[in-house]
Amino acid sequence: MTNQQYQQAIDWLFAQLANYQIDGQKAYKPGLDNIRKLCDLFGNPQNQLKMIHIGGTNGKGSTSNMLASVLQEAGYKTGLYNSPHLIDFTERIKIDGENCDKEFVYEFTQKLRNLPQEISPSFFELTTIMAFEYFYQKKVDYAIIEVGLGGRLDSTNIINPIITAITNVALDHQDVLGKTIEEITTEKAGIIKSHIPIISGAEDSVVRNIIKAKALEKNADFIDATSIENDYASDLKGNYQQKNIKVVLALVKELQKSGLHISEKNIEDGLLNVHQNTKFIGRWFEFSQNPLIICDTAHNQAGLEQVFAQINAIPKSKHIILGFVADKKIEEVLQILPKDSIFYFAKPKVNRGRHPEDYEDLLKKSKINYKIFPTVQDAYLFAKQQLKKEEMIFIGGSNFVVGEFLEKNLEE
């Protein structure tokens, strides 16, 4: 297989199949019929794996990577399925921090080209069966599976996990998951399985009570992670990670109960070496210390509020680069922007990317100091030129904005 053949396979995946990451709501295919047919076609590899299912609005990527790091420190071969990717497709499927083999992606995509006509799967459904098959072929000890969107009707919900977690629930993807926090929580609680322990990291009592009621209905042990004492540090430096660590600790405790040998040192080292062990980036990622340049993929109201609060606590003048997708409620974001900052708005390079000129009337009304740029890289290069000593740059607002920035600059 050549690099060109690999790229052609990836291009085919993106071009032929509806892709929520790029196309948004119109690509969302709720329901498990397609993924069941796909899994049947490949011999149901997911049924041969010990899996841990992690859902939630924010924090599920961080939580799954921290848990993977702990399991790796304990000597377990660990598969990790996350979405979306930032730079390369193979980031979605990892084993012990190593991206999925490109040869496997290429060969598996060739098989997908010949699916029976009655199966018309989405991009995410195909990447999900790809992950299951890869983990099965590589004989992982445990596979950590992050929910794609929602829970009840998400493709990943075909699995029979040994333990499940919901990090938190906030308003996000209301176009497909429901208008209220109660409706969204009910969708996410759909991953709770009979007699399978469920960890909840929800601080909102309404959310917690819905998850708890679903656990009771399913005869599943309910564990409230918010009550756990946490004195652990992590190399994931976002303040919000302290909440995610509690979910990880609760998961580890339940896994220990089931017979896994995970020592105190494994936990400490796992939390401190997430970047090294899983190659996880994008969450309060310190791209540079001098000058201070930070990226974060937070993109909904709850996530951005936490990130902006941490930015406000840094005693530096800020240059903030932001970009959004079409379904973003810009008015709400503008109300929580860090104070006394210079803003640079750019359109993410995806179909869903929203051009700042479309919402410039809102920018003017907000009376912020801003400029508009055609690309994220143009905004970054301009901001870097303006940067003075003791000032910082923040890049965020969308996975796509951070991905574009890292793709252009991480290797330099």
Buried (B, 14 or more C-beta within 10 A) or exposed (E): EEEEBBEEBBEBBEEEBBBBBBBBEEBBBBEBEBBBBBBEBBEBBBEEBBBBBBBBBBBBBBBBBBBBBBBBBBEBBBBBBBBBBBBBBBBBBBBBBEBBBBEBBBEBBEEBEEBEEEBEBBBBBBBBBBBBBBBBEBEBBBBBBBBBBBBBBBBBBBBEBBBBBBBBBBBBBBEBBBEEBEEBBBBBBBBBBEEBBBBBBBEBEEBBBBBBBBBEEBEBBBBBBBEBEBEBEBBBEBEBBEBBBBBBBBBBBBBBEEEBEBEEEBBBBBBBBBBEBBBBBBBBBEBEEEBBBBBBBBBBBBBBBBBBEBBBEEEBEBBBBBBBBBBBEBEEBBEEBBEEBBBBBBBBBBBBBBBBEEBEEEBEEBEBEBBBBEBBBBBBEBBBEEBEEEBBBBBBBBBBBBBBBBBBBEEE
